[in-house]
């Protein structure tokens, strides 16, 4: 059981998770020309909050995650709401290529900083997209490690120039980013700190296979 399995049941009870997803979903709608012919993939979907917010703007969304408990919660939400254009998928894209289909949009929220090899996952995103498809990454700007605290082995946020360079190297153009949300997070008993979340968007102009 991974750390997100233990958090799955209570994930949707945190108002910040909803506020953050609503802010990100709104910016995706503002920046990317969504339409009812598009197929989308949410990578690291968690309980699928962002996908549920975007479901009426595209044809289908596949919600991919490596947490079995998060996937179970998604299945329950799909059944309860009778949402026909959403699909949950248990799959480890960090270590495997997904070859079943391609998508017109790949989006991900607060997941990239957990992925060890940023360039490898961006390359996999490029292979998942149809030419002209869109990528949307929401994550933390570069920070000092306070967000997760001691012992965290992932990335301490991202430098925009470096991340843009990785996208360009993997066939993306039209790369832009903007601040889309601020997380007010308690870092100690007496201290809180604000962490800015960016949304970087890009369009695939060529597949680098």
N, C-alpha and C positions, 0 to 999 in steps of 0.2 A: 504494500500500500504506500503510495507516494504522499507528499505533504498536502496535495490538493484533494486527494480522496477524503482526508479527514475534515476538510473545510467545505465540501460540496453541499451537505445538507443545509448548512446555515448561510451559504454564500448570498442567496437572494434576499436575506434579511438585513443586509447592510445597505443603508440608503446611499452611501457613497458609491457603491458598485453601480447602482442605477443612475445616479447623477453623472458619473464619469461616462458610462455607456451612452447615455442620452446626448451628452455633449459631443462625443466622438461620432455617433451615428448622424447627428445633425450636420457636422462638418463634412462627413463623407457624402451626404446628400447634396450639400452645397457645392462641393468641388468636383465630384465625379458624376457624369451624366448617366445616372441609373435608368434602366428601362425594363419593361416586363419580359423582354427576350433574354435577359442576362442570367447566367448561372454564376453563383458566387461560392466561395469557400472561406469560412472563418477558421483560421489556424489557431489552435489553443483556445477553443471556444468557451471553456469553462461550462457554465450553465446556460450559455447561449443568449444572454441578455441582449447583446448588440444585434445578433441575428434576428431575434424576435422584433426588435425595433425597426429593422430594415426589410422584413419579409414582404411587406406590401409594395415594395419599390422594385423588386426583381422577380424573375421567374422561379428560381430555386436557390436555396442556400444549403450547402453541406457544412455541418459543424464538426470539426475534427479536433480530437483531444486524446491525450495519453492517460487521462485519469478515468478509470472505469466508473468511479462514483459520479463524476461530473457527467459522463455519458448517460448514466442511469437517470440522473435528475433531468437531463434534456429529454430523454424518452418519455418520462412522466409528464413533462410540460407539453410535449407534442400531443400525447394522448389526451390530456385534460383539455387542451385548447382546440383539439381536432384541427391542427394546422397541417395542411396537406403538402405545402411546398418546402418544408424543412426536414432535414435528415441528419441524424447523429451518426458519427463514424469514429470508432475507436481505432486510431492509427498513429504510429510513431514516425512522423515525417522527418524528424531530426536525424534519424538513422536509416531511413528507407525511402526509395522513390515511390511515389504514388502514380500508377500508370493506368488507372481505370478510365479516367476522363480528363478533360481540360476545362478551364473556367474563364469567364470574362472579367472576374474580379476576385482578388485574394485580399482579405483584410485580417488584421491581427491587432490585439490590444493588450499591452502590458505583458507580452510573452517573450519578445525578442531578447530582453535582458537575461532571461533564463537559459537561452540557447548558447551553448559553448562556442560554436563556429558560425558566426554571423554570415560570413561570405558563403558558406555551404548552404545555409538555409535560404538565403536570397537566390542562390542559383537554382535551388529546388522550386522556389516560387516562380522563377522565370520559366521553368519547364512545365509548370502547371497551367500557365496562362496561354490563352490564344493570342496570336499577334494582335496588337492594338488593345490588349486587355490592361486592366488597371490594378495597381498595387497600392494598398493603404496600410501604413504602419503607425500605430499609436504606441508611444513608449516614453520613457523618461529622458529628459535632457541630461547631459553629463552632470553627475553629482559626486559627493565625497564619500559615499558608502553609507551614509546615515539612514538611507531609506530602508534597507534590510538589516543593517547593523553588522556586528562582528560575526564571522563565520560564513557569510554569504560568498559563494564561489562564482556567481554570475557576473554580468557586466554592471558597472556603476553608471548606468545611463549611457547616452551616446552623443558623440560629437557630430554635428550636422554635416560638416564637410566630409568627414571620413565615411559616414553612412551613405551620403550621396554618391561618393566615389565608388563604393561597393555596388550600388544600384546601376550606375553608369557602366561599370565593368561587365555587368550581367545583362546588358541590352535594354536598359530603361532610359527614357528621356522625359522631358517635361517635369523634372523633379522639383518639387516645392515642399515647404514645410511651414507650419505655423503653430503657435501655442493654442491648445484647444481646451485645456483643463488644468486646474491646480489642486493637488492633493494636500490637504492639511493633515499631517500624520504625526502621531505622538511618538517621539523618539526616546523619551525617558519619562520617569514619573512626573516631572515638573515641566518638561520641555516639549513643544510641538514645533515642527518645521514644515515649510511649504515646499512642495516639489512640483515643478512644471512638467506637464505632459505635452509632447508635440504630436502632430499628425503629419507624416510625410507621405505624399502621394506621387505616383509616377505612372507612366504608360510604357508598355513593352513594345519596342520597335523591332526587335529581332530576338529569336531564341538562340541562346548560346548552349548548344547541346554538348 
